């Protein structure tokens, strides 16, 4: 069974979902792919796993790096799971490019190269945003592209982490990428 609860963050309401194993979803209200993996049958109830996720978010939104990650249970292909594992290794307050992730995936798959576009698809379909830090992934040229929650939230999350954004192309409000 999947259980859900809401969390009020400084960046807007978040829907959390978990099963008996771990967190299965963390979505900003209205984001792209919002709750698209949430089964029709779910129960609105805070479980121990959801309470742990809320504590993690409390620490995170207080501009501190959470020390303990709640249990996670993302669902996706083997490829997506591998990309998400790489995302979990990106240090707090740092960024990595889609190309760098593609290189890491090529190493894992023992192949000469991997498509950065395929990596982008996996990053974009991460159902547990923030905790699996897809907001820390940037374009090869330093552009802040592709965040399902919106570029404004991506910028806010990186600023919250005190990430060095001097090398990144940060669009002015209202500027399309």
Wavefront OBJ file of the C-alpha trace (Angstrom):
o trace
v 0.000 0.000 0.000
v 1.138 3.560 -0.691
v 0.627 6.318 1.862
v 0.764 10.059 1.239
v 1.026 13.280 3.182
v 1.673 16.936 2.428
v 4.599 19.082 3.484
v 4.589 22.875 3.441
v 7.988 24.020 2.221
v 9.258 27.583 1.762
v 9.054 26.896 -2.009
v 5.490 25.581 -2.001
v 3.495 22.540 -1.021
v 5.084 19.133 -1.512
v 3.333 15.786 -1.813
v 5.196 12.870 -0.238
v 4.445 9.205 -0.964
v 5.845 6.033 0.595
v 5.206 2.326 0.725
v 6.338 -0.099 3.435
v 9.903 -0.084 2.050
v 10.650 3.609 1.576
v 9.820 6.935 0.009
v 8.389 6.508 -3.489
v 7.667 10.115 -4.391
v 8.375 13.736 -3.513
v 6.763 16.270 -5.826
v 6.179 20.006 -5.742
v 2.474 20.710 -6.280
v 1.920 21.375 -9.980
v 5.342 20.283 -11.193
v 5.878 18.417 -14.445
v 5.080 14.702 -14.002
v 3.327 15.529 -10.702
v 2.487 12.268 -8.880
v 2.562 10.351 -12.175
v 3.766 7.176 -10.433
v 1.305 7.479 -7.552
v -1.186 4.605 -7.693
v -4.885 5.493 -7.784
v -5.325 3.607 -4.525
v -3.350 5.292 -1.773
v -4.083 6.314 1.789
v -3.626 9.790 3.248
v -1.726 8.917 6.436
v 1.639 9.868 7.854
v 3.790 6.789 8.343
v 7.176 6.476 10.033
v 8.914 6.752 6.641
v 6.912 9.881 5.727
v 7.691 11.395 9.161
v 11.412 10.746 8.526
v 11.135 12.437 5.117
v 9.455 15.471 6.723
v 12.261 15.695 9.324
v 14.814 15.481 6.498
v 13.036 18.344 4.695
v 12.903 20.412 7.922
v 16.682 20.123 8.263
v 17.246 20.742 4.547
v 15.083 23.870 4.408
v 16.928 25.252 7.441
v 20.008 25.457 5.121
v 21.737 22.492 6.720
v 22.855 19.281 5.091
v 20.723 16.417 6.437
v 22.913 13.688 7.893
v 20.517 10.741 7.543
v 18.539 9.961 4.390
v 15.106 8.407 4.877
v 14.582 4.976 3.285
v 14.070 5.381 -0.474
v 12.158 3.131 -2.864
v 12.157 4.746 -6.304
v 10.712 2.707 -9.147
v 12.179 2.792 -12.606
v 14.244 0.902 -15.167
v 17.694 -0.416 -14.342
v 19.158 2.494 -16.319
v 17.158 5.106 -14.381
v 18.022 3.452 -11.068
v 21.728 3.647 -11.956
v 21.441 7.348 -12.859
v 19.585 8.058 -9.602
v 22.360 6.312 -7.651
v 24.845 8.716 -9.246
v 22.608 11.656 -8.271
v 22.674 10.477 -4.653
v 26.485 10.794 -4.731
v 26.513 14.485 -5.738
v 27.735 16.368 -2.668
v 25.469 18.940 -1.009
v 26.034 22.380 -2.513
v 27.799 21.091 -5.630
v 26.729 20.546 -9.224
v 27.491 18.045 -11.957
v 26.715 18.112 -15.674
v 24.563 15.724 -17.669
v 27.710 14.915 -19.646
v 29.637 13.962 -16.509
v 26.817 11.637 -15.472
v 26.806 10.154 -18.986
v 30.561 9.472 -18.645
v 29.999 7.767 -15.283
v 27.200 5.676 -16.809
v 29.465 4.680 -19.714
v 32.037 3.455 -17.175
v 29.387 1.473 -15.301
v 28.059 -0.061 -18.530
v 31.622 -0.629 -19.809
v 30.940 1.196 -23.058
v 32.799 3.993 -24.844
v 30.039 6.579 -24.443
v 26.543 7.147 -23.141
v 23.925 9.584 -24.356
v 23.589 12.715 -22.222
v 20.012 12.927 -23.559
v 19.203 9.498 -22.132
v 20.699 10.618 -18.833
v 18.583 13.779 -19.019
v 15.460 11.663 -19.422
v 16.327 9.637 -16.326
v 17.160 12.762 -14.311
v 13.916 14.419 -15.421
v 11.829 11.440 -14.338
v 13.289 11.278 -10.839
v 10.216 10.879 -8.630
v 11.972 11.753 -5.365
v 13.207 15.256 -6.079
v 15.359 17.172 -3.595
v 16.368 14.023 -1.646
v 17.604 12.422 -4.882
v 19.174 15.753 -5.879
v 18.342 16.200 -9.564
v 18.439 19.977 -8.975
v 22.243 19.673 -8.783
v 22.502 18.651 -12.448
v 23.333 21.397 -14.966
v 23.991 21.650 -18.685
v 27.520 21.193 -20.012
v 27.722 24.928 -20.724
v 26.646 25.725 -17.149
v 23.018 26.392 -18.050
v 20.359 25.655 -15.468
v 18.177 23.467 -17.629
v 15.557 20.862 -16.985
v 14.025 20.804 -13.546
v 10.500 19.368 -13.311
v 9.724 21.694 -10.396
v 10.716 24.736 -12.453
v 13.968 26.637 -12.935
v 13.029 29.111 -10.183
v 12.873 26.264 -7.653
v 16.142 24.792 -8.959
v 17.860 28.148 -8.405
v 16.322 28.470 -4.929
v 17.477 24.973 -3.937
v 21.034 25.623 -5.131
v 21.062 28.973 -3.309
v 19.757 27.278 -0.158
v 22.727 24.888 -0.370
v 25.108 27.836 -0.893
v 26.245 26.264 -4.165
v 28.849 28.207 -6.133
v 26.750 29.460 -9.020
v 29.371 31.851 -10.417
v 30.101 29.456 -13.303
v 26.420 28.831 -14.076
v 24.151 30.621 -16.488
v 21.313 31.797 -14.266
v 18.443 33.179 -16.356
v 16.779 36.382 -15.276
v 13.155 35.960 -14.217
v 10.928 35.604 -17.261
v 13.818 34.561 -19.547
v 13.256 31.351 -21.488
v 16.129 28.895 -21.806
l 1 2 3 4 5 6 7 8 9 10 11 12 13 14 15 16 17 18 19 20 21 22 23 24 25 26 27 28 29 30 31 32 33 34 35 36 37 38 39 40 41 42 43 44 45 46 47 48 49 50 51 52 53 54 55 56 57 58 59 60 61 62 63 64 65 66 67 68 69 70 71 72 73 74 75 76 77 78 79 80 81 82 83 84 85 86 87 88 89 90 91 92 93 94 95 96 97 98 99 100 101 102 103 104 105 106 107 108 109 110 111 112 113 114 115 116 117 118 119 120 121 122 123 124 125 126 127 128 129 130 131 132 133 134 135 136 137 138 139 140 141 142 143 144 145 146 147 148 149 150 151 152 153 154 155 156 157 158 159 160 161 162 163 164 165 166 167 168 169 170 171 172 173 174 175 176 177
